[in-house]
Amino acid sequence: MSMLITNPDKRMAEIAEKVEHGERLSLEDGVYLYQSDDLLTIGQLANVVNTRLNGNKVYFVQNMSLYFTNVCEEHCAFCHFRRDEGEEGAYTLTPEQMLEFVQEHYHPEIREFHISQGHNPHKPFEYYVDGIRQLKKAYPNVTIKAHTAAEIEFFSRISGLSFRDVLKTLMDAGLSTLPGGGAEILTERYRNKMRVEKASSEEWLDVHRNAHQLGMKTHATMLYGSIETMEERIRHMMLLRELQDETQGFLVFIPNSIQPASKTAGIKRRVPAFDELKTMAISRLMLDNFPHVKAYFINIGVKLTQLSFAFGASDAHGTIVKERISHAAGALSPEGLTRDELVWLIKGAGRVPVERDTFYNEIKVY
């Protein structure tokens, strides 16, 4: 394989040589890539890796995001979704109310419900179990992707059950996979500084380890663009890579840029596009044992999502219908996209759109 190296820098050439031969990149390699301003070479290397793994295909799923409650005991500094009980805008839906919402927006080609929500301490664990149970009973053919590792840790505390027993209970009710949220940055310095009072780094990893050991495939995220260092971003990826070496349980990595507090926030409050594309590419290069890296249009916007397909991304997420967490802050993206819009987006990047289910089984190639 011959690759054009636009930067004659010796270190970049050494990294390119590693990529060409399928060798794992080190912490130092990752930090160097973040320090480099040679975005095109970094993107080109990521594209080589992605093409090696996924060819010219970019995947998406027809899914719907659901939020049972925004009441939360945590006070994470970056979150604008949460509310206290009784605060204006706070809500907690019954399973019956959620089913009414789903029925209003559902169509037969939806294959996944994606549930994220607050850690509401005013409800028992059974409330969350019953929500999944009733959704699965009403829509048995829809995969339920629900409850971040941080939520599992919360359920463990309020129920007295181990992580494994919490997961088993939810799986018996109809849970099939965990979303990747709650990871933020997996260093305790970051979590202390950003008031991430929920699961610790090790607890987050241990929830996913338990899920993988139970046969569940899960997702992983990184929330970047605030007070973390570039080294902390790379260490975060390496912790995920180490767990993937151990379990092979992760389906995809989703780098999410942090959103400002308001839609009217100026550009200095937003993560630069340069950083978003570079992070996408570096994620693909560092996470050599992850099948996919996802471009999340909710956080990086539709146009950067399209560019990301040339920077290592092989997944465009899904239709979503009505996203609330990022849009409770300053996200400027659409709250969802249609299947036709996703197909158009992927084809516009010269890629082949592939509709998938949650587990990357191909439904239709466009």
Summary of the structure (lengths in Angstrom):
residues: 366
radius of gyration: 19.8
end to end distance: 28.9
largest distance: 61.8
contacts: 1244
relative contact order: 0.15
helix: 44%
strand: 15%
